[in-house]
Amino acid sequence: MRKALAACVGGLALCGAGSATAAIMVLGGGLAEACAQAAIQGESDLRYEQMCTASMDDEALSGRDMAGTLVNRGVMRLRRANWDSAKRDFDKASRIQPDLGEAYVNRGAAFLGMRRYPESLVEINRGLELGVEEPAKAYYNRALAHEGLEDAKSAYLDYQKALEFNPLWELPKEQLLRFKVQRRMVPAPLS
């Protein structure tokens, strides 16, 4: 089966903004592909989650496709604020495919929903290290985690980084409008 990665924006409300979630496209027909399409299109209805589960139960999926389907089901669970179930899906996906950056970034989003900001940063950083199809969304989520930890400077820098990767994305633009950047005068050293 041929695979491609894609991403979608979830409706997770954190710090006054939506977090970004990444779905994984699984091609080749069957329920796994339908599950991927539903995740990419922003679906969160329980019937789509059940389709993902049926795919994993009934179809012969490669390890990568199984991990991708777990990520896609987890994304749908994130959209319904079912943090623990989503996290379990991302845990399983990363065990099956340890180099799948989207599993880590999405687990970071689950930790955001749980307001477990330090863990969120660890997961998002790991996902970025591994590589993701849409790093802008990972940086956006990392900015949310920094805000949760009251680190405004790091949040600001990550919103800027998200915008560098995707200059047309409105969410980081909106978040950056909340910041006021001032230069500080550094006193001259004493001699």
N, C-alpha and C positions, 0 to 999 in steps of 0.2 A: 504494500500500500504506500502511495506517495503521501507525504505530509507537508503541510505549510503551517506557519504560525500566524495568528491574527490576534487582535486585541479588541476589547470593547470597554465601554465605561459603565460601571455599575452605579447604582443609586444609593450607595452607602453614605449616610449623613454623619460626618465627623468634622468637628471644628468649623461648622458652618459651610462645609464643602463636600462634594462627592468624591469618594476615593476612586481610583482607577483599578480595574481588574483585567487580567489578560486571559482570554480563552485560547484554546489551541484547536486549530483546524485539523480534522481527521478526514481524509478523502478516501474514496473507494467504495462508497455506497453503504447501505445498511443503517442501523440505528446509531452507530458511533458517529457517522457523518451527520445525521440528522440532529444528534445531541450537540455536536460542534456548531452547526448552523444556528441552533436555538440559542446557545450561549453567546455567540458572536452578535446575534440580532438583539440581545438584551432581554431575552426571555427569563422569567423567574418562576413561572407557574409550576406547580408540583407535577403536573403531567409530563413536563419536559424533563424534570429530574428523574421521574420514573422511567422515561425512555432511555436516559443515560444508564440507569441501573440495569435495565433489561439488556442493553447492549453488552455491558460487562458480564452479565450472567449467561447470555445466550450466544454471543458471537465469539469467534476465535480471533482475538485481537493480539497483535504484536505487543511487546512490552511497552514500546513508545506510545502506541495507540491506547493501550490500557491506561497509562499514566496521563495521556492527554484527555481521555474521557473522564478520569477522576478529577482533573483540573476543571474541566467544563462543568461537571456536576457541582463541584465546590464553588465555582463562580455563581451558579444559580442559587446555591445556599447562602452565599454572601449577600446577594441581593435581597434575600428575605431575612437578613440579620440572624441567620442560624449559624453563629460563629463557631461553635464547637464541632458541629457536623462538617462544616466547610473545612476547618482545620484538619480534621481526621482525613478528609479526602486528599488534602495537600500533603499530609504526612505520608500517606500510602503512595501517592504519585512520586514523591521524592525518594522513597525507598526503592521503587521500581526503576526509576530513571533519575539517578542522583545528579545528573548534569542538566536537568530541566529547570532553567532559571525562573520560568513562570510559576512553577510550584512554590518556590521560595517567596517570590514577590507577593503572590496571592495569600500565602500563609501570613506574610507580614500584614496584609490587609485584614485578615481575620483577627490578628493581634491588635490592630488599630481599633476594630469594632469592640474588642474586649477591654480597650483602654490599657493594654499592656505594651506601652510605648518602647521600652528598652528591647523587648523581644522582637517587636516589629522592626526596629532598626537593624538588628542582627540578620533577620530573614531577608529584608530588602537588600541589604548590602551583599549578602551571599548571592541573591538572584542577579544583581548587577555584575558581580564578579564572573558569574557563569555566562552571562549574556542573555538578553531578552530581546524580542522583536521590537518592542516599543519602550525604550528606556525612559521616555518622557513620563510615562505613567508610573514607573518605579520611583523616579525622582519626585514626582508629585506626592506619592504616598509617603515617601521618606520625609518630605516637608511637613506633612500632617503629623507624623510621629515626632518630629522636632518641636512642632508647636505644642503637642501634648506634653512634652518635657520642658516647655517654656524656654526653648532655645530659639528665640526669634531670628537671630542672625543666620543660623544654619537653615532654618525654614525658608527665609528669604532667598538664600543662595540656591537652595534646591528648587524653589519655584522658578527662579531664573533659569536653572539648568533644564528644567522641564520645558520651558518656553524655547530654549535654544534648540532642543531636539524636535520640537513641534511648534513652530512660530504661529501657527493658525489656531492652536488650541486655546479656547476661551477661559477654561477653568484656572490655569495658572495666571493668566492675565488679570482675572478678577481678584485672585488672592493677593497678587502683588500690589494692587491698588490700596490695600489695607495698611501697607507699610509706609513709614516716613523715614527716609534715610538722611541722617545728618552726619556731617564730618566733624570729628572732634579735633580740637587743637591740642597737640601734644606739647607740653611744656618743654622748654630747652633744658638739657641736662645741666646740673650744677657743676661748676668747675672749681 
